[in-house]
């Protein structure tokens, strides 16, 4: 059994990207942390692709892949959202903050002082514990990854939201927070709702529960490229190709919810076909 083949090394690169994302997150650079996750996702795609092409797929690679995914698509988004919630608790920018990164660092330090050193600041006693709820993401990701390894129903589709898709959804929040910094620092507007700490906690819990749900989601694995049988997949790709250049970062949550909605439609059509056959 060869441990250090090319696919396994790419899996290791995926893990290191997750580690880098966590380091950046706790350094206050949540503007850069998502890009480390994206790079990890690229490595995650190519490790499986090359493993199949080079015919070196095996149990070792499967286990390494889950371990790497737990870091990049479990721990990293959990910590990322924890810091986003910390920043959202006190969204008004202090005079000390000259840019987004310094603002995040300022709020992160306030939270650390409040949690570990009981230093009085704007993080009052009850709300200072709220960011820890983001850790439901790695909690349910662990069960999702273990379930995927032993669930034989997921060879052609997914049962529950995949951890990479869940992670991509959560990268939207630090990215839009960074890109729109000069907007919400003076006029919160819609961001007062989008960055409401309780709303973010609710999303963390909701999306994490979908990880271990029995919701059947279509995958982008094509058996053939004809329209018939691939209507949902082609529709998803076409709409996504329109949304990405039009809405840029705002397209991220829309594309994720698009996959969820189209999967529900696909499930409904499948049930109707089964009912017609049985009738």
N, C-alpha and C positions, 0 to 999 in steps of 0.2 A: 504494500500500500504506500503510494507516494504522497507525502504531505505537501511538499513544496512544488506542486505543478502550477502552471500559469493560472488556471481558474481559481485555485485556492489562494494564490497570491493576490488576485484581484478581490477576492472576498476579504482578505486581510486589509487591503487598501480601503474597502468599504468601511470596515470597522474603524480604521484610523481617521477616516473622514468624520465619523460619528464622534470620536474622541475630540478631534479638532473643533467640531461644532460646540461641544460642551465647554471646552476651554474658552472659546470666543464668547459664549453666552455669559459665563461668569466673570469675564473681563469687561462685560458691558457692551460688547460689540455684537448685539443682536441684529445689526444691519448686515454683518458678514456671515454669521452662523448659518443662516439658511442656505447659502451657496456651498458651504462644506457638505451639507446634507444632500443637495442636488448632485454634487460630484460623487458622493457615496452611492446615490441612486444609479448613476451611470455605471459605476463599477459593479453594482449589484445586478444590473441587466446583463453586462458582458460576461460576468463569471459563469452564469448559467448557460448563456449562449455558446461560449467557448467550450464549456464542459461537454455539451452535447455534440458540438462539431469535432472536438478532439477525442470524443468517446472515453472520457475519464470521469464520467458521473459515478458517484458512489455515496455510501453512507457517510464517509468522512466529510465530503464536500457539503452534503445536506446539513450536517450538524454545525459545521463552520458557518454556513450561510445563516442559520437561525441565530447563532451567537452574535454574528456581526450585525444582523438586522435588529437584534434586541438593543444594541447600542445606538445605531444610526436612526432607526425608526421607532424606538421605544423610549430610551433614556433621553436622547437629544431633543426630541420635540417636547417631552415632558418638562425638562429643565428650561427650554426656550419659552414655553407658555407660562411657566412659573415666573420668569423674569418679566414677561409681557404683562402679567397680572399685577406684579409689583409696581411697574411703571403706571399702569392704569389706575391704581388706587389713588394716586395723587398726580393727576395729569397736568396741572398747572406748572409751567416751566419756571424754576427759580432763577434768580439773576446769575447764580454761579454757572449755569449751563450755557455755554456758548454754541454748542451744537448738539446733535442728537445723542452721540456716543457719551458725551460728558453728562447729559441729562440722565441717561440710563444708569451710568456709573454712580451718579449722585443718589438716585432713588434706591439702587441696589444696596449701596452702603447704608442708607437710612434703614432699610429693612433688616440687614444683618445686625446693625446696632440695636434695633428694637427687639429682635428675636433672641439674640445671644448675649446681649449686654444690658438689656433693659434701659436703654437710653431713650428718654422721652422725645418723641417727635410726632409728625403727622400720622404715623401708623399707630392708631389706637389699639388697645388690648385685643378686642375681638377680631378686627379686620386684618391684623398683621398675620394671622394664621391662614387667611384665605388663599394665598398663592400655593400652599402645599396641596390643595385639591387638584392641581395640575398633574400631580404624580399618579392620578388614576390612569393617565396615558401609558406609562411604562407598566403599571400593574396589569391592565387588561391586554397590553401588547404581548406580555409574556405568555398568557393563556392562549391568545390568538395564534402565536407562532408555534406553540406546542400542538395545538389543535390541527393546524395546517399540515404538520408533519405526519400525522396519523390518520387524517380524514381522507379516505380514498374517493370521496365525492368531488374533490376539488381539482381534478386533473384537467378539466376543460373550462371550468367556471369557478367563481369564488363563493364560499358560504361565509358571509360576514365581510365587513370592509377590510381589505388588505392593509397591513401596517404602512407600506409606502404611500398609498392613497391618503390614509389618515394623516400622515406626516406632511404631505404636500399641502393639504388643507390648512394645517396649522402654521405653515410658513408664511401664509398670507398676512397674518397679523403683525409680526415684526417688520415685514417688508413694507406694508402700507403705513405703519406707524413711522417708519424711517422716511419713506418717500414723501409723506404728507406732514412732516414735522413742522415746517414753517406755516402750515395752515392751521393745525389744531393747537399750536402753541399760543395763537392769538384769538382764534375763534373755533371753539370745539365743534359746533354744528352737529353733523351726523356722527362725528367721532365720539361725542358724549355718550351715544348709545352703543356704538361699535366697540368702544374701549371701556364700557361699563364692566367693572371687575366681576360682578355677579353674573352678568351675561356671559362673560368669557368662561367662568367656572361651569356654568350650565352647559356650554358647548363642549367643554372638555369631558364632562360626564356623559353627555349624549353621544358624542362621536366614539368615545371609548366603549360604551355599551354596544354600539354597532359592530365593533371589532369581533365580539363573541356572539353576535346575533345569528339567527338562521336565515337572514336575508340573502337571497341568491343574487349575485352580481355577475354580469357577463364579463368575460375577459377579452383581451385583444388578440387572442390566439386564433388565427385563421386556418381552417382546414382547406379552404379554397377561397378564391377571390371573386366568386360570382355574387351578384346582388342577392339572389334568393338564398335565404339562410343566414345572410350577413346584414340584413336591413338595419338592425339596431347598431351594430358596430360601425357601419359606414355613416349612418346618421350622426353618431357620436363624434366621429373623426371630422366630419364636415362642419358641424356646428362648432366644434372646438377650434378648428382652423380659422373660423370667422371671429370667434370671441377673443382669441389670443392677441392678434395684431390690433384689434379694435379697442379692447379694454385693458390690455397688458396685465398688470398684477391683479386688478379687480376680476380678471377672468378666472383666477385660481379657484375660489370657492364656488363660482358658477359651474365650472367644469366638473368639480367633485359632485355637486348636487345634481348636475345633468346625468352623470353616470348612475346615481342612485335612482333618479326618476325614470330613466330609460330602462333600468333593470326591473323596476316595478312593472312597467308597461310590458316588458318582455315576459316576465313571470305570468302576468295576466293573460297575455296572448297564448302562452304555452298551456295554461290551464283551460282556456276556452277550446283549444285544439284537441286536448285530451278528452274534454267533455263531449265534443262532437264525434270523436272516434268511438267512444264508449256508447254513444247514443245510436 
